[in-house]
Amino acid sequence: MNQLKSIIKSQENRRRRNFFLKLILLLALIVVFESKTWISPFLEGFPILNNSIRALIFLISGNLIISLARIITLQFYLKRTEDSRVQPNFIVGIDRLATLFNMIIMLISLILLFGVEPLKFLTSITIVAAAIALLTKDYITNIVNGLIIMFSDQLEIGDKILIGKNVGFIRDITLINMLLKTETGEIVIVPNTLALTSEVVNYSKNNSHQVILDSEIPFYSAIQLSELEKTLNESLASFSDYVYVDGAQLNILERKPESIIIRYQFPIKSGEKTVEKNAKKNINQTLINWSNATRKA
């Protein structure tokens, strides 16, 4: 199991515990609010407290429904991707969608807190709501486009992309915009609509984005290319979440009188500079160890 899956499962276990605690609290509030107990006359004498409990019941109920849907969806997704890599986008998309629904639930709860029926309230502000929708049209478009990006695999967090004149790594995808971090450290904020309506080059999705390492090996080493390639692939296996190990290959570039120049290359998934640097360091160390071992032999 990779590290991301372990973190997600740990977070989900904590959310399940919180789910049952909120469920117990909801049942206690329902008993207090609905049943005819000694506290009922007290609540009738204080409408504000009565409305507060009603709004709290609605808030917790809505949150529990959203949490349950989130838990079931993620459980199904983790089971489906048990033998493959988890897409950070999907997790972020679920979180953002849950946050959006929770905000709507909170807004309705505030309406209930003031003793107003939500349906009557929405009916009475239909014209105002239409005006608000027109004014926030761009924001709504960005939110929809953001969700499309999150639940697709075209652009993922960690991908290296070119959009407009900006080249950088996707650091986060919100409901409004996408955050890029350039190789020089600047943060570029790109609206989600722009990401979907303009031409984007995704270097990380391009199999031609290869990590290439050349090395010169003297003939005094007992060179067995198939064994060397196997050793390098095994060394690369620890980076299987970030590189395509199956796409790695070892080739001879040039034969010299006393040595050969080899090239080991493999496609990288994320395009992350840190991942690329660590993978190169690991392969170079493996080549040094192999060279020393064959020299002693």
N, C-alpha and C positions, 0 to 999 in steps of 0.2 A: 504494500500500500504506500503511495507516495505521500509526501509531507502535507500537501494541500488537502488531500482526502482526510488525513488524520486530524487536521485542524478543523475542518468542516464537521466531522463526526463529533468531535469534542464540543464544538459550539452547539450542535443540534441536541446533544445530551443535556446541556445546560438549559436550552430552550424548552425541552420537554419537561424538565423539573419546574421551570417557571410556569409552564402551561397548566400543570396540575395545581400549583399554588393559586393561580388566578381562578381556576375552576372552583376550588374550595371557597375562595372569597366571593365568587359570583353566587354560589348556592346559598351562602350565609346571607348575602344581601337580598336575594329573592325571598328567603324565609322571612326576613325582617319586613320587607316591603309588601309582600302579598298576603301573608298569614295574619289572622286576627289575633294579635297578642297584646300585652299591656302597653307596648310601644306605639300601637296603631293610633290611639287618640292623640298621643304626643305629636306624631307626624302630621296628623290632620290639622293641628293647631299651628304648625310651622310649615307653610307651603314651600318656603325656600329650601328647607331641609328635605322635604318630600321630593321636590324637583331635583335636588342634588343627588339623592339616592337613585332616582329614576334614570337620570343622565349617566350616573356611574355604572348602573346595571347595563345600559345600552352600550357604553364605551367598552366595558370588559367583555360583553357578549360578542360585539363586533371584532374586538381584538382576538378573542379566542377562535372565532371562525376563520379569520385571516391566518392566525398562527397554525391552526390545524391544516388548512389548505397548503400552507408553506411547508410544513413538516412532511406531509404526504407526498407533495411534489418532489421535494429534495430526496426523500427516501427512495422514491421510484427512480429518480435520475441517478443517484449514487449506485443503485443496484444495476441499472442499465449500463453504467460506465465502470463496472467493477474491474474490468480487465483493460481499460483504456484511460486516457488522460482526461481529467476533469477540466471543463472550460470555465475559467474565472468569470467570463461574461455571463454565463447562465446564472451563477450564484449571485452576481451583482444585480442582474435583471430581476430575479426573484425578490431580493432585498429592497430594491427601489420600488417595485410594484407593491409590495407589502406596506412600505412607508407611505406610498400614495393613498392606498385604501385606508390606512390608519388615520391619515390626515382628514379624509372625508368623514370617517366615523367620529373623529374628534369634533369636527365642525357641527355635525348633527347633534352631538352630545351637548355642545354649547347652546344650541337652539333649545333643546329640551330643558336645559338648566334654567332658562328664563321662562319656562312654562308655555312655550309656543309649539304648536303642532308642526313638525317639519314639512308635511305635505301642503298645509295651508300657507306656510311661510314661502315655500318655493313657488306656489301658484301666485302669490301676491307680488313677487318680485320678478315675474317672468320677463318683463320689458327690461328691467335693470340687468337681469342675468344675460339677456341677449346682447346688451351693450357691453357688458364685461367680457363676454365671449369674443366679440369683435375686437376689443382692445387687447385681449390676451391671445389673439389668434396665433401670433408668432411663437409665443411660449408653448401653446398647446401643440403646435406643429413640431417644435423641438422635442417635446416630451414623447410624442408618438414616434418620431424618428429615433430618439434615444432608446426606446423599448425595442424597436426593430433591430438596432445595432446590437443591443445586449443579447437578444435571443437568436441572433444569427452567428455564423462562424466566419463571416467575411473579415471582420475586424475584431481582434481580441486584445485584452489588456496584456501588454508586453510586446505587442507587434511593433515592428519598425516600419513606419509609413512615410510617404511623401504626399502632402496635401497642399496644393498651391505652391508656395515657395518654401514651405516649412517641412523639414525632415526631422523626425523624432520618434520616441517610443511612447506608446499609449500608456499613460500612468493611471488614468481613471476615466470612467464613462458615467456621467450623471444624467439626470433626466433633461437637462438643459444643454450641456456642452460636453466636449471631450477635452481632456487635459493631455497635452503632449510635452515630453521633456526632450529637448534637443541634446545632441552629444556634447554641447558646450555648457549645458546645465540650465538654459532658459526654459521657462514654462510658457507654453503657447496654448491659449484657450480657443478651441474651435467649436462653433455652434454645431449641434447634431445635424441640422438641416443642411449645412454646408458639406458635412462629411458624406451625406447621401446623394447630394445633387451635383457635386463636383468630382472631377477625376482624381482618384486616389490610387497610388502605387503602394502595394503591400509587399515589402521586401521579404517579410517573414513567411508569406504564403507562396513565395516563388522558390521552387526547388533549385533554381540556379544560384540561390544565395548560399554558397558553400563556404565552409571553413577549410582552408587549404594550408597544409604544412609540408614543406619540402625538406628533405634531409639527404646528406651525402654519407654513404656507408662504405667503408674500405673493404677490400676483398678478404682481409684477414679474418673478418667476421664470418662465421658459418651461416650464410644467408639462406634461409628457407622462407620464401615470400609468403606462402600459405600460412605457415606458423606465425610469422610476424604479423600478418593481417589479422589472424585470429586473436593474438595477444592484444593488439591495438583495439580491436572491437570489444574485447572483454573489459579493457580499461575504460572504454567509452560508455559501457552499459550503465554506469552510475549516473550518467546524464541523460538517460532514456526519456525523461519527461520533457527535455528541452531540445534534443537532437534526434534525427532519424538514423538510428544505428544500422538498420537494414540497408540504408542508402550509402553507407561508408564503403570506400574502395581504396585499394592500394595499387599503384601503378609505377612502372619504371619510366622516368623521363629521359634519362641519358645513361649510356654505358661508357665509362672511361677506362683507360688501361689498368688503373689500380683501384677503382671504386665505381659505384653506381649512384645515381641520384634518384631517389624515390619520392613520390608524392602521395600523401594520405589526405583524403578529403571526405567530408560528410556534410549533408544538408542540416541546417539549424532551424528550429521551429520558431523561436521567439525573436531572434535577432538581437537579444540582449548582449551588450558589450561585456557585462560581468560574466555571463554564462560562457560566452565565446572565449574570454580570457582564461577562465578556469579550465575549460575543456582543452584549450591549447597547452596550458601548463601541465595538465595531467598526461596528455599524449606525449609531450616532450620528455617528461620524466620517465614514462614507460619506454620510450626509445633509448634513453640514456641507460636505464636499467638493463634493457635487452642487449644493448651494445656491450656493456660491461660483462654481462653474463656470458655472451658468446666469445668475447675476447679471452676470458679466463678459461673457457672450455677449449 
